[in-house]
Amino acid sequence: MDKLYERGLLFDFYGELLTEHQQKIYSEAVFNDMSLSELSEEEGISRQGIHDLIKRVDRQLEGYENKLKLVEKFKDIKKDVLSVEKLIDDCNNLEADKAKSIKDILSGVLDKL
């Protein structure tokens, strides 16, 4: 899977566990595509310091996932919900209003994730 997508999911799930400083620099570097030089100037930290911080945060986020498995569970639930939606679409004799109700419930489940 795309590394940026993975980083985004990990940050969405575990970003609040980082310090504000880590959150700011990581999100600027990863999601706003700021260079190490730009961040270095903005933060008054060496380029190497920025690089090390980003790598450290990557390891922290991956460590949280290895222990808690929240992203893995999210992906599994999302996959199951999409499979159920496909099965509903494939059912020819399911009443339209019941099918819509089931899909609305599944959509609500995805929104809660």
N, C-alpha and C positions, 0 to 999 in steps of 0.2 A: 504494500500500500504506500501511497505517496508520503514521503517523510514530513512534508509540511503539514499535511492533514493529520498525521499521527501526533506531531508536536502540538498542533492546535487542540486536539482532543485531550492530550495529557495536560496542557495548560488550562483548558476549560474545567477539567475535573479537579486538578490539584494546585492550580495557580494561587489560590488564596492561602495556601500553606507556605508560600514564599514571602520573603520580606518585600516591602513596597519597592525598595531599590532594585531587587532582583526582578520583580514583576515589570517594572518600567523598562529596564535595559533589555530584558528578554523580549518583551513584546515589541519594542522599537526595532530590535535587530531581526527578529524572526518574522513578525507580521507586517512591519512597516518598511522592511528591507533597508534599514539604515546600515551603513558600512561601519566597520570597526573604527575607522578614522573619524567619522562623523560623531559617533557615540563618545569616542575618546575626547574630542574637543568639547562636546556638550557637557560631559560629566566630569572632566578634569581628571581622568584616569588614563593610564597608558593603554595602547591598543592591545597589548598582551593581557592586561588586567581585564579588559572587556571580553576578550576571547576566552580567558579562563573562567570568568563568571558565567558565560553562556554555556560552556561545556559542563561546568559544575551544576548548573540548573538543569540541563538535559539529564544528567545522571540522577539528580534528586527526583525529577519527575518520573523517570523510568523506575527508580527505586520504590517510589510510592505505588506505582502500578504493579510492580512485582509482588508487593505485599498485599495490596488491597483489591486488585483486579477489577476495579470499577469500570474502566474503559472496555475491558474484555466482556464483562457482563452486559454493558450497554450495547455493544455490537451484537452479541448473541440475541438479546431481546429484540433489537431492531430487525435483525434477520428473521426471527420468528414471526414478528408482526407482519412483515412484508410477505412472508410465505402464506400466512393466513389470508391476507388481502388477495393474493393471487388465487388461492383456493376458492374464495368467495366469488371472484370473477369467473371462475371456471364452472361454478354450479349453475346449471341451467334452470333447475326447478325451485330455486330459492326466490322467495318473493322480494321484489325490488325494495320495499320499505324496510324489510328485515335486513337485507344486505346492506342498505345504507346505514341502518342503526349500528350494525356490527362494525362497519368501516369507521363510523364516527367514534365509536368506543376505542377502536385501535388507534385512530388518529390522536385521540386524547392521551392514550398511553405513550405514544411517541413524543407528544408535546411535553409530557411530564419527565421524560428522560432528558 
